[in-house]
């Protein structure tokens, strides 16, 4: 997702969507970011980890082949 600010700059909204085994979905967290860099994604993924998403029942992570997200996930959930 992207949002346009008053000065017409486009900024990404990073979103983590959780899907439970029963198929129900919920937004786990989101962040208005400066870019889709690894540093920005690392902040979002670390926030999930600090809020007790330790990855013990984490079965699958799906993305759009974003290099920044891949790097962040490898750092937090090796």
N, C-alpha and C positions, 0 to 999 in steps of 0.2 A: 504494500500500500504506500501511497505517497500523499503528502499534504502540501498545499502551496501556501506560503506565508504572504503577508501583506506586500512585501517587496518582490513577489513573484518567483522566489526561489523554491524549487521542489526539494522536499526532504522526505526520506523514507521513514515509515513506521515499521519497526521490527516487531513481529508478533510470534508468540509461542501458543499454539492451539493444542490442547490436550484432548485425546479421545480415549474414553474408557472402554473396557471390554464389552460393555452393553451397547456401545455405539454412541453414547452421549458425548457431546463436545462442549468444551469450555475454554475460554481464553485464559491461559495461565498467567501471562504477563504481556505487556507491550511497552514500547519505548519509542519516542520521537527521537530520531538519531540524525547526526550530521551526514552519515554515509552508511554503506553496508560493509564497512571494514571489519577486520577481525577484532580490533579493539572494541568497537561498538557492540558486536555480537557477544564478545567475552563479557562485557558488562551485563548484558541481558541474561546470558546463561549462568553467570555467577550469581545473579539475583535469584534465579530459580533454585540453585543449589543451596544458597543461604536460607531460603524459605523452605528447606527440608525436602526438596526434590533430589534425593541422593542418587537416583538412578537404579535402585534395587529392583524395581518392577518395570523399568524402562525397556520396552521390547523393540521399538522402532523409532527412528528419527527420519523424517522425510523433508527434503528441501528442494529448491530449484537449482541445485548445483552451485550454490553460493560458496565461494572459497573462504570468505570470512567466517561463515557459520561453521564450515567444516573444521577450520583451525580452532575455533573456540570450543567446539564440542570435544575435539581431541585433547584439549587442555583440561577440561573440566570432567569429562566422562570418558577416560581412556579405556 
